[in-house]
Amino acid sequence: MLEQTLVVIKPDGLKKSLTGNILTRLSEAKLCIVGAKVVRVSKELAEEHYAHLKDKPFFQEVIKYICGESYGEGYRRVLALVYQGEDAINKVRKLAGSTNPEEAEATTIRGQFGRLTTKGLFENVLHCSANSEDALKEIRLWFEPDEIIDDLYPTQTIQMTVKKNIWKKE
């Protein structure tokens, strides 16, 4: 079944220069990248993404983690990708490994590159959608339709006026 999944390489993955390694490992799934961008994660985006954890005692630490607050100004960003292909969600999750890096098999991305901090926070280097419902919600949260090569979901066209930065002419 053709599926889409969101993958987010988190700030610790960027700080440790693991982007190439992670993308190489994900290429084993033989999926197609249909969207990719570097994102500075706002607190609002992080809270919406992790809304299902809002009642957990570690919620604020997770928000700080995905926003890159612990890694310095140069690492307050993530690489967000949309992969598409047959059984994409399961293929990516199998390569990623368990959310807890200490429980992840050593051959998985999280098993190889993740760690558990002394504060008990999982630095697991990437996020991947858990199921098709999460993938739909997450892709729509992280990407605008025009940022994805394929038409994944129904869209509508609206007329609006926006303020936008453009490259300055010299």
GIDABEL-V9594 format. One record per run of one state. SS is the DSSP state (2 for helix, 1 for strand, 0 for the rest). FROM is the first residue (numbers start at 1). TO is the last residue. If there is no record, write none. Layout:
BEGIN
ss;from;to
SS;FROM;TO
SS;FROM;TO
END
This chain:
BEGIN
ss;from;to
0;1;1
1;2;9
0;10;10
2;11;15
0;16;18
2;19;27
0;28;31
1;32;39
0;40;42
2;43;49
0;50;50
2;51;53
0;54;58
2;59;67
0;68;72
2;73;75
0;76;77
1;78;86
0;87;87
2;88;96
0;97;108
2;109;113
0;114;114
1;115;116
0;117;121
1;122;123
0;124;125
1;126;128
0;129;131
2;132;142
0;143;144
2;145;147
0;148;170
END
